[in-house]
Amino acid sequence: MAGKIKENYERIKREIEEACKRAGRSPEEVKVLAATKTRTPEEILEAYEAGVRLFGENRVQEAREKIPLLREKMEGARWHMIGHLQTNKVKYAVNLFDWIETVDRKGLVDELVKRLRKEGKRELPVLIEVKLSPEESKHGCPPEEVSELLEYTLKFPELKVKGFMTVPPYYEEVELVRPFFIRLREIRDRMEERFGVELCELSMGMSHDFKVAVEEGATIVRIGTALFGQRRY
């Protein structure tokens, strides 16, 4: 394993550069977020030492076990919540995570604001998760409700909306995923115009489809297996 994560990270960065070149973008616009679900602290530290600075956890319980253990060893690292956030876990999430990528309902907005005020915390960067996949297992705000949720969230100075996130359906043929990335970008563009705000972040694309996501405007790609290798469980 030693050195393998660094080798994978260098390859991912090259592939991002190539995708940016095809799209006429700068590679500086794209950040790699290491998706660390089920990964050991040792693997996460190896990714950090390779140069990764964004890390994402799917479950609050797993984050509670890892992040306090790693934070002091990973100066400058930022932790993002990238899984569905249950309202009853918000009290932990506001202290564990630097960003929440999965804001998808007004009730969650209310709970985040309540907890941030209780903790006396500064503003928390968030992304609104949009459900573009027909799969019932996927979470997110329905596209037709994005405008309403964004308008509601923008009322609270504690939450700094940075953009949008989505998890498209998995297709072996990655070109089938492209329309989902295009749609999220178009939603972002419309919301910027409607509300007169800058929503520059698009978190979209994972290990098998991140190159297509970058071609369509992704600014954060969430990479697990392409960085760490296959999960052990």
Residue pairs with C-beta under 8 A, 6 or more apart in sequence:
1 43
1 46
1 229
2 46
4 229
5 43
5 46
5 47
5 50
5 227
5 228
6 46
6 49
6 50
6 51
8 226
8 227
8 228
8 229
9 32
9 47
9 50
9 51
9 52
9 227
10 50
12 32
12 210
12 223
12 226
12 227
13 27
13 32
15 210
15 211
16 27
16 30
16 32
16 210
16 211
16 214
16 221
17 27
18 211
19 210
19 211
19 212
19 214
19 215
20 26
20 27
20 29
20 30
20 214
22 215
23 214
23 215
23 216
23 217
25 214
25 217
29 219
30 214
30 218
30 219
30 220
30 221
31 53
31 54
31 219
31 220
31 221
32 52
32 54
32 221
32 223
32 227
33 52
33 54
33 55
33 56
33 80
33 82
33 203
33 220
33 221
33 222
33 223
34 44
34 47
34 52
34 54
34 55
34 56
34 223
34 224
34 227
34 228
35 56
35 58
35 82
35 206
35 222
35 223
35 224
35 227
36 43
36 44
36 47
36 55
36 56
36 57
36 66
36 224
36 228
37 57
37 58
37 59
37 62
37 83
37 224
37 231
38 62
38 231
38 232
38 233
39 224
39 228
41 66
41 69
41 70
43 228
44 55
44 66
44 70
44 74
45 70
45 73
45 74
47 55
47 227
47 228
48 55
48 73
48 74
48 77
52 77
52 227
53 76
53 77
53 78
54 77
54 78
54 80
54 220
55 74
55 77
55 78
55 79
55 80
56 79
56 80
56 81
56 82
56 101
56 222
57 63
57 66
57 67
57 79
57 80
57 81
57 82
57 83
57 96
57 97
58 82
58 83
58 84
59 83
60 81
60 85
60 86
60 89
60 92
60 93
60 96
61 89
63 79
63 81
63 92
63 93
63 96
63 97
64 92
64 96
67 79
67 96
67 97
68 96
70 77
71 77
78 98
78 99
79 96
79 97
79 98
79 99
80 97
80 98
80 99
80 100
80 101
81 93
81 96
81 97
81 99
81 100
81 101
81 102
82 101
82 102
82 165
82 203
82 222
83 102
84 102
84 104
84 139
85 93
85 100
85 102
85 103
85 108
87 107
87 108
87 111
90 108
90 111
90 112
90 115
91 115
93 100
93 112
94 112
94 115
94 116
94 119
94 121
94 124
95 119
98 125
99 124
99 125
99 126
99 127
99 162
100 112
100 124
100 125
100 126
100 127
101 126
101 127
101 129
101 165
101 203
101 220
102 127
102 129
102 139
102 140
102 165
103 109
103 112
103 126
103 127
103 128
103 129
103 141
103 149
103 153
103 159
103 161
104 128
104 129
104 131
104 139
104 140
104 141
104 149
105 141
105 149
106 149
106 152
109 149
109 152
109 153
109 156
109 159
112 124
112 126
112 158
112 159
113 156
113 158
113 159
116 123
116 124
116 158
116 159
117 158
121 158
123 157
123 158
123 159
123 160
124 158
124 159
124 160
125 160
125 162
126 153
126 159
126 160
126 161
126 162
127 161
127 162
127 163
127 164
127 165
127 201
127 203
128 141
128 146
128 149
128 150
128 153
128 161
128 163
128 164
128 165
129 139
129 140
129 141
129 164
129 165
129 166
129 167
130 140
130 141
130 142
130 143
130 146
130 164
130 165
130 166
130 184
130 187
131 138
131 139
131 140
131 141
131 142
131 143
131 166
132 140
132 143
132 166
132 168
132 180
132 183
132 184
133 166
133 167
133 168
133 169
133 180
134 169
135 169
138 167
138 169
139 167
140 165
140 166
140 167
141 149
143 183
143 187
146 164
146 187
146 191
147 191
147 194
150 161
150 191
150 195
151 195
153 159
153 161
154 161
154 195
154 197
161 197
161 199
162 199
162 200
162 201
163 188
163 199
163 200
163 201
163 202
163 203
163 219
164 184
164 187
164 188
164 191
164 199
164 201
164 202
164 203
165 202
165 203
165 204
165 220
166 180
166 181
166 184
166 203
166 204
167 206
168 177
168 180
168 181
168 204
168 209
169 177
169 180
170 208
171 177
171 209
174 208
174 209
174 211
174 212
175 212
177 209
177 212
177 213
178 212
178 215
178 216
180 204
181 204
181 205
181 212
181 213
181 216
181 217
181 218
182 216
184 202
184 204
185 202
185 216
185 217
188 199
188 202
191 197
191 199
192 198
192 199
200 219
201 219
201 220
202 217
202 218
202 219
202 220
203 218
203 219
203 220
203 221
203 222
204 213
204 216
204 218
204 220
204 221
205 211
205 212
205 213
205 214
205 218
205 221
205 222
206 221
206 222
206 223
206 224
207 223
207 224
207 225
207 226
207 227
208 226
210 218
210 221
210 223
210 226
213 221
214 221
224 231
225 231
